[in-house]
């Protein structure tokens, strides 16, 4: 299945399963929004592992509207 030019938000994408999900969506053509609570180094590592371009990092707590 292809996701060309689709935008995908992957929460918890700074490590483990979330990183792999982001990688697979990117390999299928999606633009990824890499989300993590505060793991800037992990988010950067995820970004470096993604195919293509047009990806974005967003750090914050999705359970807290103030962040």
Predicted model as a PDB file, atoms N, CA, C, CB and O in Angstrom, pLDDT in the B-factor column:
MODEL        1                                                                  
ATOM      1  N   UNK A   1       0.843  -1.170   0.000  1.00 91.00           N  
ATOM      2  CA  UNK A   1       0.000   0.000   0.000  1.00 91.00           C  
ATOM      3  C   UNK A   1       0.893   1.239   0.000  1.00 91.00           C  
ATOM      4  CB  UNK A   1      -0.961  -0.005   1.217  1.00 91.00           C  
ATOM      5  O   UNK A   1       1.893   1.291   0.716  1.00 91.00           O  
ATOM      6  N   UNK A   2       0.530   2.224  -0.796  1.00 96.00           N  
ATOM      7  CA  UNK A   2       1.297   3.466  -0.895  1.00 96.00           C  
ATOM      8  C   UNK A   2       0.586   4.587  -0.138  1.00 96.00           C  
ATOM      9  CB  UNK A   2       1.505   3.864  -2.375  1.00 96.00           C  
ATOM     10  O   UNK A   2      -0.641   4.605  -0.039  1.00 96.00           O  
ATOM     11  N   UNK A   3       1.374   5.517   0.392  1.00 97.00           N  
ATOM     12  CA  UNK A   3       0.860   6.681   1.118  1.00 97.00           C  
ATOM     13  C   UNK A   3       1.463   7.963   0.541  1.00 97.00           C  
ATOM     14  CB  UNK A   3       1.176   6.567   2.635  1.00 97.00           C  
ATOM     15  O   UNK A   3       1.711   8.926   1.267  1.00 97.00           O  
ATOM     16  N   UNK A   4       1.694   7.960  -0.766  1.00 96.00           N  
ATOM     17  CA  UNK A   4       2.316   9.109  -1.417  1.00 96.00           C  
ATOM     18  C   UNK A   4       1.579  10.401  -1.098  1.00 96.00           C  
ATOM     19  CB  UNK A   4       2.364   8.899  -2.921  1.00 96.00           C  
ATOM     20  O   UNK A   4       0.365  10.507  -1.266  1.00 96.00           O  
ATOM     21  N   UNK A   5       2.350  11.382  -0.631  1.00 90.00           N  
ATOM     22  CA  UNK A   5       1.865  12.739  -0.336  1.00 90.00           C  
ATOM     23  C   UNK A   5       0.834  12.808   0.788  1.00 90.00           C  
ATOM     24  CB  UNK A   5       1.270  13.332  -1.572  1.00 90.00           C  
ATOM     25  O   UNK A   5       0.192  13.844   0.962  1.00 90.00           O  
ATOM     26  N   UNK A   6       0.661  11.743   1.545  1.00 96.00           N  
ATOM     27  CA  UNK A   6      -0.209  11.771   2.724  1.00 96.00           C  
ATOM     28  C   UNK A   6       0.626  12.210   3.916  1.00 96.00           C  
ATOM     29  CB  UNK A   6      -0.872  10.371   2.985  1.00 96.00           C  
ATOM     30  O   UNK A   6       1.835  11.981   3.951  1.00 96.00           O  
ATOM     31  N   UNK A   7      -0.013  12.836   4.887  1.00 97.00           N  
ATOM     32  CA  UNK A   7       0.663  13.241   6.118  1.00 97.00           C  
ATOM     33  C   UNK A   7       0.238  12.289   7.228  1.00 97.00           C  
ATOM     34  CB  UNK A   7       0.332  14.729   6.492  1.00 97.00           C  
ATOM     35  O   UNK A   7      -0.949  12.020   7.410  1.00 97.00           O  
ATOM     36  N   UNK A   8       1.225  11.783   7.969  1.00 97.00           N  
ATOM     37  CA  UNK A   8       0.971  10.819   9.026  1.00 97.00           C  
ATOM     38  C   UNK A   8       1.620  11.301  10.316  1.00 97.00           C  
ATOM     39  CB  UNK A   8       1.496   9.420   8.635  1.00 97.00           C  
ATOM     40  O   UNK A   8       2.826  11.548  10.353  1.00 97.00           O  
ATOM     41  N   UNK A   9       0.824  11.436  11.375  1.00 96.00           N  
ATOM     42  CA  UNK A   9       1.337  11.771  12.703  1.00 96.00           C  
ATOM     43  C   UNK A   9       1.592  10.464  13.440  1.00 96.00           C  
ATOM     44  CB  UNK A   9       0.334  12.691  13.498  1.00 96.00           C  
ATOM     45  O   UNK A   9       0.679   9.658  13.623  1.00 96.00           O  
ATOM     46  N   UNK A  10       2.836  10.257  13.863  1.00 96.00           N  
ATOM     47  CA  UNK A  10       3.191   9.051  14.617  1.00 96.00           C  
ATOM     48  C   UNK A  10       3.613   9.494  16.011  1.00 96.00           C  
ATOM     49  CB  UNK A  10       4.337   8.230  13.904  1.00 96.00           C  
ATOM     50  O   UNK A  10       4.685  10.073  16.184  1.00 96.00           O  
ATOM     51  N   UNK A  11       2.772   9.221  17.005  1.00 93.00           N  
ATOM     52  CA  UNK A  11       3.119   9.548  18.384  1.00 93.00           C  
ATOM     53  C   UNK A  11       4.058   8.470  18.919  1.00 93.00           C  
ATOM     54  CB  UNK A  11       1.841   9.670  19.275  1.00 93.00           C  
ATOM     55  O   UNK A  11       3.964   7.303  18.537  1.00 93.00           O  
ATOM     56  N   UNK A  12       4.953   8.870  19.798  1.00 93.00           N  
ATOM     57  CA  UNK A  12       5.915   7.921  20.348  1.00 93.00           C  
ATOM     58  C   UNK A  12       6.939   7.478  19.320  1.00 93.00           C  
ATOM     59  CB  UNK A  12       5.196   6.716  20.897  1.00 93.00           C  
ATOM     60  O   UNK A  12       7.478   6.376  19.415  1.00 93.00           O  
ATOM     61  N   UNK A  13       7.216   8.332  18.332  1.00 95.00           N  
ATOM     62  CA  UNK A  13       8.090   7.959  17.227  1.00 95.00           C  
ATOM     63  C   UNK A  13       9.574   8.167  17.511  1.00 95.00           C  
ATOM     64  CB  UNK A  13       7.711   8.735  16.017  1.00 95.00           C  
ATOM     65  O   UNK A  13      10.397   8.038  16.605  1.00 95.00           O  
ATOM     66  N   UNK A  14       9.924   8.484  18.743  1.00 95.00           N  
ATOM     67  CA  UNK A  14      11.332   8.761  19.046  1.00 95.00           C  
ATOM     68  C   UNK A  14      12.135   7.504  19.358  1.00 95.00           C  
ATOM     69  CB  UNK A  14      11.425   9.713  20.211  1.00 95.00           C  
ATOM     70  O   UNK A  14      13.346   7.581  19.566  1.00 95.00           O  
ATOM     71  N   UNK A  15      11.471   6.341  19.394  1.00 95.00           N  
ATOM     72  CA  UNK A  15      12.198   5.095  19.656  1.00 95.00           C  
ATOM     73  C   UNK A  15      11.310   3.894  19.367  1.00 95.00           C  
ATOM     74  CB  UNK A  15      12.697   5.049  21.115  1.00 95.00           C  
ATOM     75  O   UNK A  15      10.110   4.045  19.138  1.00 95.00           O  
ATOM     76  N   UNK A  16      11.883   2.733  19.377  1.00 96.00           N  
ATOM     77  CA  UNK A  16      11.182   1.463  19.325  1.00 96.00           C  
ATOM     78  C   UNK A  16      10.140   1.300  18.224  1.00 96.00           C  
ATOM     79  CB  UNK A  16      10.537   1.247  20.595  1.00 96.00           C  
ATOM     80  O   UNK A  16      10.388   1.590  17.054  1.00 96.00           O  
ATOM     81  N   UNK A  17       8.974   0.828  18.636  1.00 97.00           N  
ATOM     82  CA  UNK A  17       7.897   0.535  17.692  1.00 97.00           C  
ATOM     83  C   UNK A  17       7.463   1.796  16.948  1.00 97.00           C  
ATOM     84  CB  UNK A  17       6.700  -0.083  18.425  1.00 97.00           C  
ATOM     85  O   UNK A  17       7.239   1.746  15.738  1.00 97.00           O  
ATOM     86  N   UNK A  18       7.341   2.919  17.643  1.00 96.00           N  
ATOM     87  CA  UNK A  18       6.941   4.163  16.996  1.00 96.00           C  
ATOM     88  C   UNK A  18       7.904   4.577  15.895  1.00 96.00           C  
ATOM     89  CB  UNK A  18       6.836   5.266  18.018  1.00 96.00           C  
ATOM     90  O   UNK A  18       7.478   5.021  14.829  1.00 96.00           O  
ATOM     91  N   UNK A  19       9.208   4.431  16.150  1.00 97.00           N  
ATOM     92  CA  UNK A  19      10.215   4.766  15.130  1.00 97.00           C  
ATOM     93  C   UNK A  19      10.045   3.867  13.911  1.00 97.00           C  
ATOM     94  CB  UNK A  19      11.650   4.627  15.703  1.00 97.00           C  
ATOM     95  O   UNK A  19      10.115   4.337  12.775  1.00 97.00           O  
ATOM     96  N   UNK A  20       9.826   2.592  14.140  1.00 97.00           N  
ATOM     97  CA  UNK A  20       9.676   1.653  13.024  1.00 97.00           C  
ATOM     98  C   UNK A  20       8.401   1.935  12.224  1.00 97.00           C  
ATOM     99  CB  UNK A  20       9.658   0.208  13.545  1.00 97.00           C  
ATOM    100  O   UNK A  20       8.400   1.825  10.998  1.00 97.00           O  
ATOM    101  N   UNK A  21       7.326   2.294  12.910  1.00 98.00           N  
ATOM    102  CA  UNK A  21       6.091   2.668  12.216  1.00 98.00           C  
ATOM    103  C   UNK A  21       6.349   3.891  11.329  1.00 98.00           C  
ATOM    104  CB  UNK A  21       4.948   2.963  13.239  1.00 98.00           C  
ATOM    105  O   UNK A  21       5.938   3.916  10.168  1.00 98.00           O  
ATOM    106  N   UNK A  22       7.022   4.892  11.870  1.00 97.00           N  
ATOM    107  CA  UNK A  22       7.344   6.093  11.096  1.00 97.00           C  
ATOM    108  C   UNK A  22       8.196   5.737   9.879  1.00 97.00           C  
ATOM    109  CB  UNK A  22       8.078   7.124  11.978  1.00 97.00           C  
ATOM    110  O   UNK A  22       7.950   6.235   8.781  1.00 97.00           O  
ATOM    111  N   UNK A  23       9.192   4.881  10.070  1.00 97.00           N  
ATOM    112  CA  UNK A  23      10.066   4.459   8.973  1.00 97.00           C  
ATOM    113  C   UNK A  23       9.271   3.792   7.855  1.00 97.00           C  
ATOM    114  CB  UNK A  23      11.143   3.502   9.490  1.00 97.00           C  
ATOM    115  O   UNK A  23       9.492   4.063   6.675  1.00 97.00           O  
ATOM    116  N   UNK A  24       8.356   2.928   8.238  1.00 97.00           N  
ATOM    117  CA  UNK A  24       7.587   2.187   7.228  1.00 97.00           C  
ATOM    118  C   UNK A  24       6.613   3.088   6.473  1.00 97.00           C  
ATOM    119  CB  UNK A  24       6.821   1.043   7.886  1.00 97.00           C  
ATOM    120  O   UNK A  24       6.447   2.939   5.262  1.00 97.00           O  
ATOM    121  N   UNK A  25       5.974   4.010   7.166  1.00 97.00           N  
ATOM    122  CA  UNK A  25       5.101   4.967   6.473  1.00 97.00           C  
ATOM    123  C   UNK A  25       5.917   5.825   5.510  1.00 97.00           C  
ATOM    124  CB  UNK A  25       4.356   5.865   7.490  1.00 97.00           C  
ATOM    125  O   UNK A  25       5.489   6.063   4.381  1.00 97.00           O  
ATOM    126  N   UNK A  26       7.098   6.295   5.951  1.00 96.00           N  
ATOM    127  CA  UNK A  26       7.946   7.117   5.084  1.00 96.00           C  
ATOM    128  C   UNK A  26       8.391   6.325   3.857  1.00 96.00           C  
ATOM    129  CB  UNK A  26       9.176   7.630   5.860  1.00 96.00           C  
ATOM    130  O   UNK A  26       8.411   6.856   2.746  1.00 96.00           O  
ATOM    131  N   UNK A  27       8.743   5.065   4.054  1.00 96.00           N  
ATOM    132  CA  UNK A  27       9.150   4.220   2.934  1.00 96.00           C  
ATOM    133  C   UNK A  27       8.003   4.024   1.939  1.00 96.00           C  
ATOM    134  CB  UNK A  27       9.639   2.862   3.446  1.00 96.00           C  
ATOM    135  O   UNK A  27       8.235   3.769   0.758  1.00 96.00           O  
ATOM    136  N   UNK A  28       6.767   4.146   2.427  1.00 97.00           N  
ATOM    137  CA  UNK A  28       5.584   4.016   1.568  1.00 97.00           C  
ATOM    138  C   UNK A  28       5.165   5.354   0.972  1.00 97.00           C  
ATOM    139  CB  UNK A  28       4.423   3.419   2.358  1.00 97.00           C  
ATOM    140  O   UNK A  28       4.112   5.446   0.341  1.00 97.00           O  
ATOM    141  N   UNK A  29       5.989   6.408   1.166  1.00 96.00           N  
ATOM    142  CA  UNK A  29       5.748   7.681   0.518  1.00 96.00           C  
ATOM    143  C   UNK A  29       5.119   8.768   1.363  1.00 96.00           C  
ATOM    144  CB  UNK A  29       4.915   7.460  -0.622  1.00 96.00           C  
ATOM    145  O   UNK A  29       4.895   9.870   0.862  1.00 96.00           O  
ATOM    146  N   UNK A  30       4.825   8.501   2.625  1.00 96.00           N  
ATOM    147  CA  UNK A  30       4.162   9.491   3.481  1.00 96.00           C  
ATOM    148  C   UNK A  30       5.136  10.544   3.993  1.00 96.00           C  
ATOM    149  CB  UNK A  30       3.490   8.800   4.660  1.00 96.00           C  
ATOM    150  O   UNK A  30       6.338  10.302   4.105  1.00 96.00           O  
ATOM    151  N   UNK A  31       4.592  11.717   4.300  1.00 96.00           N  
ATOM    152  CA  UNK A  31       5.316  12.763   5.017  1.00 96.00           C  
ATOM    153  C   UNK A  31       4.992  12.548   6.491  1.00 96.00           C  
ATOM    154  CB  UNK A  31       4.914  14.231   4.522  1.00 96.00           C  
ATOM    155  O   UNK A  31       3.820  12.482   6.863  1.00 96.00           O  
ATOM    156  N   UNK A  32       6.003  12.439   7.320  1.00 97.00           N  
ATOM    157  CA  UNK A  32       5.826  12.044   8.714  1.00 97.00           C  
ATOM    158  C   UNK A  32       5.959  13.230   9.658  1.00 97.00           C  
ATOM    159  CB  UNK A  32       6.833  10.974   9.087  1.00 97.00           C  
ATOM    160  O   UNK A  32       6.857  14.059   9.515  1.00 97.00           O  
ATOM    161  N   UNK A  33       5.050  13.296  10.628  1.00 96.00           N  
ATOM    162  CA  UNK A  33       5.197  14.178  11.773  1.00 96.00           C  
ATOM    163  C   UNK A  33       5.662  13.280  12.910  1.00 96.00           C  
ATOM    164  CB  UNK A  33       3.846  14.952  12.124  1.00 96.00           C  
ATOM    165  O   UNK A  33       4.892  12.483  13.446  1.00 96.00           O  
ATOM    166  N   UNK A  34       6.926  13.420  13.268  1.00 96.00           N  
ATOM    167  CA  UNK A  34       7.542  12.618  14.330  1.00 96.00           C  
ATOM    168  C   UNK A  34       7.188  13.279  15.654  1.00 96.00           C  
ATOM    169  CB  UNK A  34       9.111  12.501  14.146  1.00 96.00           C  
ATOM    170  O   UNK A  34       7.565  14.426  15.892  1.00 96.00           O  
ATOM    171  N   UNK A  35       6.470  12.573  16.516  1.00 95.00           N  
ATOM    172  CA  UNK A  35       6.082  13.135  17.803  1.00 95.00           C  
ATOM    173  C   UNK A  35       6.730  12.351  18.934  1.00 95.00           C  
ATOM    174  CB  UNK A  35       4.552  13.135  17.958  1.00 95.00           C  
ATOM    175  O   UNK A  35       6.840  11.126  18.883  1.00 95.00           O  
ATOM    176  N   UNK A  36       7.149  13.073  19.935  1.00 93.00           N  
ATOM    177  CA  UNK A  36       7.651  12.479  21.163  1.00 93.00           C  
ATOM    178  C   UNK A  36       7.446  13.466  22.289  1.00 93.00           C  
ATOM    179  CB  UNK A  36       9.144  12.084  21.033  1.00 93.00           C  
ATOM    180  O   UNK A  36       7.273  14.661  22.047  1.00 93.00           O  
ATOM    181  N   UNK A  37       7.462  12.981  23.512  1.00 90.00           N  
ATOM    182  CA  UNK A  37       7.211  13.845  24.662  1.00 90.00           C  
ATOM    183  C   UNK A  37       8.318  14.890  24.814  1.00 90.00           C  
ATOM    184  CB  UNK A  37       7.093  13.008  25.943  1.00 90.00           C  
ATOM    185  O   UNK A  37       8.031  16.087  24.825  1.00 90.00           O  
ATOM    186  N   UNK A  38       9.561  14.465  24.930  1.00 88.00           N  
ATOM    187  CA  UNK A  38      10.657  15.429  25.109  1.00 88.00           C  
ATOM    188  C   UNK A  38      11.990  14.877  24.630  1.00 88.00           C  
ATOM    189  CB  UNK A  38      10.770  15.831  26.570  1.00 88.00           C  
ATOM    190  O   UNK A  38      13.031  15.467  24.921  1.00 88.00           O  
ATOM    191  N   UNK A  39      11.990  13.781  23.916  1.00 91.00           N  
ATOM    192  CA  UNK A  39      13.214  13.103  23.512  1.00 91.00           C  
ATOM    193  C   UNK A  39      13.742  13.682  22.196  1.00 91.00           C  
ATOM    194  CB  UNK A  39      12.968  11.591  23.372  1.00 91.00           C  
ATOM    195  O   UNK A  39      13.576  13.083  21.133  1.00 91.00           O  
ATOM    196  N   UNK A  40      14.372  14.841  22.279  1.00 93.00           N  
ATOM    197  CA  UNK A  40      14.872  15.536  21.076  1.00 93.00           C  
ATOM    198  C   UNK A  40      15.904  14.681  20.334  1.00 93.00           C  
ATOM    199  CB  UNK A  40      15.497  16.901  21.460  1.00 93.00           C  
ATOM    200  O   UNK A  40      15.871  14.609  19.106  1.00 93.00           O  
ATOM    201  N   UNK A  41      16.814  14.036  21.057  1.00 95.00           N  
ATOM    202  CA  UNK A  41      17.832  13.210  20.412  1.00 95.00           C  
ATOM    203  C   UNK A  41      17.193  12.023  19.700  1.00 95.00           C  
ATOM    204  CB  UNK A  41      18.860  12.720  21.442  1.00 95.00           C  
ATOM    205  O   UNK A  41      17.601  11.671  18.593  1.00 95.00           O  
ATOM    206  N   UNK A  42      16.205  11.413  20.318  1.00 95.00           N  
ATOM    207  CA  UNK A  42      15.501  10.295  19.690  1.00 95.00           C  
ATOM    208  C   UNK A  42      14.728  10.730  18.460  1.00 95.00           C  
ATOM    209  CB  UNK A  42      14.559   9.646  20.682  1.00 95.00           C  
ATOM    210  O   UNK A  42      14.686  10.010  17.462  1.00 95.00           O  
ATOM    211  N   UNK A  43      14.111  11.911  18.526  1.00 94.00           N  
ATOM    212  CA  UNK A  43      13.366  12.439  17.379  1.00 94.00           C  
ATOM    213  C   UNK A  43      14.320  12.696  16.213  1.00 94.00           C  
ATOM    214  CB  UNK A  43      12.614  13.743  17.763  1.00 94.00           C  
ATOM    215  O   UNK A  43      13.995  12.402  15.062  1.00 94.00           O  
ATOM    216  N   UNK A  44      15.491  13.244  16.513  1.00 94.00           N  
ATOM    217  CA  UNK A  44      16.476  13.498  15.461  1.00 94.00           C  
ATOM    218  C   UNK A  44      16.937  12.191  14.833  1.00 94.00           C  
ATOM    219  CB  UNK A  44      17.682  14.271  16.022  1.00 94.00           C  
ATOM    220  O   UNK A  44      17.092  12.104  13.615  1.00 94.00           O  
ATOM    221  N   UNK A  45      17.155  11.176  15.660  1.00 96.00           N  
ATOM    222  CA  UNK A  45      17.579   9.872  15.147  1.00 96.00           C  
ATOM    223  C   UNK A  45      16.500   9.275  14.246  1.00 96.00           C  
ATOM    224  CB  UNK A  45      17.896   8.908  16.310  1.00 96.00           C  
ATOM    225  O   UNK A  45      16.805   8.698  13.202  1.00 96.00           O  
ATOM    226  N   UNK A  46      15.239   9.418  14.654  1.00 96.00           N  
ATOM    227  CA  UNK A  46      14.142   8.932  13.819  1.00 96.00           C  
ATOM    228  C   UNK A  46      14.139   9.663  12.485  1.00 96.00           C  
ATOM    229  CB  UNK A  46      12.787   9.112  14.535  1.00 96.00           C  
ATOM    230  O   UNK A  46      14.029   9.034  11.432  1.00 96.00           O  
ATOM    231  N   UNK A  47      14.259  10.985  12.519  1.00 95.00           N  
ATOM    232  CA  UNK A  47      14.255  11.779  11.287  1.00 95.00           C  
ATOM    233  C   UNK A  47      15.362  11.320  10.342  1.00 95.00           C  
ATOM    234  CB  UNK A  47      14.421  13.273  11.609  1.00 95.00           C  
ATOM    235  O   UNK A  47      15.153  11.230   9.132  1.00 95.00           O  
ATOM    236  N   UNK A  48      16.532  11.033  10.893  1.00 94.00           N  
ATOM    237  CA  UNK A  48      17.657  10.597  10.071  1.00 94.00           C  
ATOM    238  C   UNK A  48      17.400   9.241   9.424  1.00 94.00           C  
ATOM    239  CB  UNK A  48      18.920  10.534  10.909  1.00 94.00           C  
ATOM    240  O   UNK A  48      18.002   8.922   8.399  1.00 94.00           O  
ATOM    241  N   UNK A  49      16.512   8.440  10.010  1.00 95.00           N  
ATOM    242  CA  UNK A  49      16.243   7.105   9.486  1.00 95.00           C  
ATOM    243  C   UNK A  49      15.119   7.082   8.446  1.00 95.00           C  
ATOM    244  CB  UNK A  49      15.896   6.178  10.623  1.00 95.00           C  
ATOM    245  O   UNK A  49      14.856   6.042   7.842  1.00 95.00           O  
ATOM    246  N   UNK A  50      14.457   8.222   8.236  1.00 96.00           N  
ATOM    247  CA  UNK A  50      13.305   8.248   7.340  1.00 96.00           C  
ATOM    248  C   UNK A  50      13.718   8.455   5.889  1.00 96.00           C  
ATOM    249  CB  UNK A  50      12.340   9.341   7.759  1.00 96.00           C  
ATOM    250  O   UNK A  50      14.612   9.243   5.581  1.00 96.00           O  
ATOM    251  N   UNK A  51      13.045   7.726   5.014  1.00 90.00           N  
ATOM    252  CA  UNK A  51      13.235   7.915   3.572  1.00 90.00           C  
ATOM    253  C   UNK A  51      12.514   9.181   3.142  1.00 90.00           C  
ATOM    254  CB  UNK A  51      12.717   6.685   2.767  1.00 90.00           C  
ATOM    255  O   UNK A  51      11.513   9.565   3.745  1.00 90.00           O  
ATOM    256  N   UNK A  52      13.011   9.818   2.118  1.00 89.00           N  
ATOM    257  CA  UNK A  52      12.326  10.977   1.560  1.00 89.00           C  
ATOM    258  C   UNK A  52      12.549  12.237   2.372  1.00 89.00           C  
ATOM    259  CB  UNK A  52      10.859  10.703   1.457  1.00 89.00           C  
ATOM    260  O   UNK A  52      13.430  12.298   3.229  1.00 89.00           O  
ATOM    261  N   UNK A  53      11.727  13.251   2.083  1.00 89.00           N  
ATOM    262  CA  UNK A  53      11.850  14.524   2.774  1.00 89.00           C  
ATOM    263  C   UNK A  53      10.459  15.050   3.120  1.00 89.00           C  
ATOM    264  CB  UNK A  53      12.628  15.548   1.910  1.00 89.00           C  
ATOM    265  O   UNK A  53       9.454  14.384   2.871  1.00 89.00           O  
ATOM    266  N   UNK A  54      10.411  16.245   3.694  1.00 92.00           N  
ATOM    267  CA  UNK A  54       9.128  16.833   4.055  1.00 92.00           C  
ATOM    268  C   UNK A  54       8.608  16.379   5.404  1.00 92.00           C  
ATOM    269  CB  UNK A  54       8.124  16.514   3.014  1.00 92.00           C  
ATOM    270  O   UNK A  54       7.416  16.511   5.681  1.00 92.00           O  
ATOM    271  N   UNK A  55       9.486  15.841   6.254  1.00 95.00           N  
ATOM    272  CA  UNK A  55       9.094  15.360   7.572  1.00 95.00           C  
ATOM    273  C   UNK A  55       9.266  16.467   8.607  1.00 95.00           C  
ATOM    274  CB  UNK A  55       9.917  14.120   7.966  1.00 95.00           C  
ATOM    275  O   UNK A  55       9.989  17.435   8.372  1.00 95.00           O  
ATOM    276  N   UNK A  56       8.607  16.324   9.743  1.00 95.00           N  
ATOM    277  CA  UNK A  56       8.584  17.360  10.771  1.00 95.00           C  
ATOM    278  C   UNK A  56       8.686  16.715  12.148  1.00 95.00           C  
ATOM    279  CB  UNK A  56       7.298  18.216  10.663  1.00 95.00           C  
ATOM    280  O   UNK A  56       8.156  15.625  12.362  1.00 95.00           O  
ATOM    281  N   UNK A  57       9.364  17.381  13.084  1.00 95.00           N  
ATOM    282  CA  UNK A  57       9.424  16.938  14.482  1.00 95.00           C  
ATOM    283  C   UNK A  57       8.523  17.849  15.322  1.00 95.00           C  
ATOM    284  CB  UNK A  57      10.905  16.956  15.024  1.00 95.00           C  
ATOM    285  O   UNK A  57       8.568  19.073  15.193  1.00 95.00           O  
ATOM    286  N   UNK A  58       7.708  17.237  16.177  1.00 94.00           N  
ATOM    287  CA  UNK A  58       6.899  17.959  17.145  1.00 94.00           C  
ATOM    288  C   UNK A  58       7.101  17.286  18.496  1.00 94.00           C  
ATOM    289  CB  UNK A  58       5.382  17.981  16.732  1.00 94.00           C  
ATOM    290  O   UNK A  58       6.805  16.102  18.659  1.00 94.00           O  
ATOM    291  N   UNK A  59       7.611  18.053  19.473  1.00 93.00           N  
ATOM    292  CA  UNK A  59       7.799  17.522  20.820  1.00 93.00           C  
ATOM    293  C   UNK A  59       6.779  18.132  21.748  1.00 93.00           C  
ATOM    294  CB  UNK A  59       9.224  17.794  21.333  1.00 93.00           C  
ATOM    295  O   UNK A  59       6.503  19.329  21.668  1.00 93.00           O  
ATOM    296  N   UNK A  60       6.214  17.332  22.627  1.00 91.00           N  
ATOM    297  CA  UNK A  60       5.254  17.814  23.597  1.00 91.00           C  
ATOM    298  C   UNK A  60       4.388  16.686  24.108  1.00 91.00           C  
ATOM    299  CB  UNK A  60       4.394  18.902  22.996  1.00 91.00           C  
ATOM    300  O   UNK A  60       4.426  15.568  23.593  1.00 91.00           O  
ATOM    301  N   UNK A  61       3.609  16.992  25.127  1.00 87.00           N  
ATOM    302  CA  UNK A  61       2.728  16.014  25.747  1.00 87.00           C  
ATOM    303  C   UNK A  61       1.339  16.146  25.131  1.00 87.00           C  
ATOM    304  CB  UNK A  61       2.674  16.206  27.292  1.00 87.00           C  
ATOM    305  O   UNK A  61       0.663  17.149  25.361  1.00 87.00           O  
ATOM    306  N   UNK A  62       0.898  15.154  24.353  1.00 79.00           N  
ATOM    307  CA  UNK A  62      -0.410  15.246  23.702  1.00 79.00           C  
ATOM    308  C   UNK A  62      -1.559  15.223  24.704  1.00 79.00           C  
ATOM    309  CB  UNK A  62      -0.577  14.112  22.711  1.00 79.00           C  
ATOM    310  O   UNK A  62      -2.697  15.529  24.347  1.00 79.00           O  
ATOM    311  N   UNK A  63      -1.276  14.867  25.941  1.00 83.00           N  
ATOM    312  CA  UNK A  63      -2.289  14.872  26.980  1.00 83.00           C  
ATOM    313  C   UNK A  63      -2.405  16.204  27.707  1.00 83.00           C  
ATOM    314  CB  UNK A  63      -1.997  13.795  27.964  1.00 83.00           C  
ATOM    315  O   UNK A  63      -3.263  16.361  28.575  1.00 83.00           O  
ATOM    316  N   UNK A  64      -1.550  17.170  27.361  1.00 76.00           N  
ATOM    317  CA  UNK A  64      -1.523  18.472  28.029  1.00 76.00           C  
ATOM    318  C   UNK A  64      -1.694  19.568  26.984  1.00 76.00           C  
ATOM    319  CB  UNK A  64      -0.197  18.669  28.825  1.00 76.00           C  
ATOM    320  O   UNK A  64      -0.777  19.813  26.201  1.00 76.00           O  
ATOM    321  N   UNK A  65      -2.838  20.228  26.956  1.00 78.00           N  
ATOM    322  CA  UNK A  65      -3.117  21.247  25.938  1.00 78.00           C  
ATOM    323  C   UNK A  65      -2.217  22.468  26.048  1.00 78.00           C  
ATOM    324  CB  UNK A  65      -4.551  21.681  26.034  1.00 78.00           C  
ATOM    325  O   UNK A  65      -2.164  23.270  25.115  1.00 78.00           O  
ATOM    326  N   UNK A  66      -1.512  22.632  27.157  1.00 73.00           N  
ATOM    327  CA  UNK A  66      -0.612  23.778  27.341  1.00 73.00           C  
ATOM    328  C   UNK A  66       0.699  23.597  26.562  1.00 73.00           C  
ATOM    329  CB  UNK A  66      -0.309  23.977  28.836  1.00 73.00           C  
ATOM    330  O   UNK A  66       1.400  24.576  26.307  1.00 73.00           O  
ATOM    331  N   UNK A  67       1.035  22.363  26.184  1.00 61.00           N  
ATOM    332  CA  UNK A  67       2.277  22.137  25.433  1.00 61.00           C  
ATOM    333  C   UNK A  67       1.898  21.982  24.031  1.00 61.00           C  
ATOM    334  CB  UNK A  67       3.070  20.910  25.927  1.00 61.00           C  
ATOM    335  O   UNK A  67       2.762  21.780  23.177  1.00 61.00           O  
TER     336      UNK A  67                                                      
ENDMDL                                                                          
END                                                                             
